[in-house]
C-alpha cells in the first residue's frame, strides 16, 4: 500500500478537494493499493498513519507540501513516521520541495523529492524502488546518493491534463465533506483545468517550477468532469485553481459554451492583457456561463515596477479592464505585490494612489494587497535581491516564526522594506478592506459590514491611514476575511 498524505493547510470549514494527492491517486488507480490521509478532514492524521503502517504493507509515504501552514504541519508527521517506521521511504512533492529541493533533502526523514508535475515521476519512482533500475534515469526526481550528496535529475516535460485519468473523488474518506458553502454557492468544489503558466514574471514562484510552460484541459473534458460532480454531489459552483485560466479567446469561448448548461457559478484567475483583448461577445459568454469573479495580478500601480517584474502589462491596461468588465457584471479581484526592493517608498505611494483610481472606475473591484517576498527564479529574482536574502536550509528553519511570517507575508522582515512603510501598507489594506469588505466573506454579518464601513469611511475619504485603532478594535467583534491568507 502507498499512503498519500495531504497535511493540514487550512481550517476544516475551508477545506477543498486535495487535488494534488487525488492526481497521484488517479494514476495509481488499478495499479497500486493506496489510502488518502488528509489533515484538513482527519483530526488525528498521525494516528491514522500509524494504523495504516502497522496493519498494511506500506511501501511508500508520499506527502504533498505547500509552503506555509502545510509545510509546518508536514514536519512533525513525517518526523514521527520515520522514527516509528524507519524502513518506509518518504517522498515530498508539491510547491515547497519543488522550489526548495535542497532544503527538503536536508531533512533526515525525507528520502526523495518529486519536482513539478508529479504523476509520471511518482510512478517511475515506485518502479525504481521495486527493481534494480537506477534513480538517475527518473526525470523530475531529486534524491540523496550513497554519499549523502544531493542529486537533481533533469526536468520532466509537461503533459496535458487530458493525458491523465479523472480524479477518483469517491476514494476520499467522506468526499461529500469537501463540498462546502462559499460566496459562489452552497455547494462549491475546486477543479484545475490546466497546469503551469506561459509567462515569466520575476516575482512569481510558478516560473521556476514550470519554466514558462502551460498545458490545458480540453473544454469538453472540463465540462464532463464538472457535469459528473453535479450529478454525483449536486454542486452549484466551482473555484478553478489554474494559475492562468484564460489562455486564448477561442478556448475561453469554447469552454464557456461547454459549461453554460451546467448552471454553475465560478471563480478563476486570468491575465489582464489576455482578457482585455476579448470581444464583448466573449465577455457575455463568460458571464452567461457563470463567471462571477476573476482574479487578476495587477501587481503594481507603477509601470516602471511592472517592467522590472517582467509582467508585460501596463497600468493603463489594468484601468481599462477595471472599467470595461463592470458592464458585464463580473467582479474583478486585483492583487498587488507592494514593496519594490529598489524604491519601496515610491512604489507604495504610487500603488495606493492607483488602487484609489481603480475603485473610482469600478467600486465593485476587490483589492488584495500583499508584501513582496522573493522566491528562487531562473531569470534572477525581482529587485536583484540575491545578495540581500539567504533562504533557510532545512524545513525546520522554514517553520520558525521568522520564516513562517515571511512565507505568509504576515511580517516578511525583508531588508528593503522599513517597518514604518510596512505599517503604512498594512494600514491601507485594513482601511480599504473595511470600507469595502469582500463579498467572499459569507460569515460577516450585515451589521458588521455597516460598522466597518462607517468607521473606515472618513479615513478613506481623507486618505488618512495611520493609527487605525478603531478598526483594530472593531475586529474584536468582527473579523475581516483575508482571501490571500486562505490561499496559502
Buried (B, 14 or more C-beta within 10 A) or exposed (E): BBBBBBBBBBEEEEBBBBBBBBBBBBBBBEEBEBBBBBBBBBEEBBEBBBEBBEEEEBBBBBBBBBBBBBBBBBBEBBBBBBEEBEEBBBBBBBBBBBBBBBBBBBBEBBBBBBBBBBBBBBBBBBEBBEEEEEBEEBBBBBBBEEEEEBEBBEBBEBEBBEEBEEBBBEBBEEBEEBBBBBBBBEBBBBBBBBBBBBBBBBBBBBBBBBBBBBBBBBBEBBBBBBBEBBEEBEBBBBBBBBBBBBBEBEBBBBBBBBBBEBEBBBBBBBBBBBBBBBEEEBBBBBBEBBBBBBBBBBBBBBBBBBEBBBBBBBBEBBBBBBBBBBEBEBBBBBBBBBBBBBBBBEBBBBBBEBBBBBBEBBEBBBBBBBBBBBBBBEEEBBBEBEEEBEBBEBBBEBBEEEBBBBBBBBBBBBEBBEEEBBBBBBBBBBBBBBBBBBBBBEEBEEEBBEBBBEBBEEBBEEEEBEEBEBBEEBEEEBEBBBBEBEBB
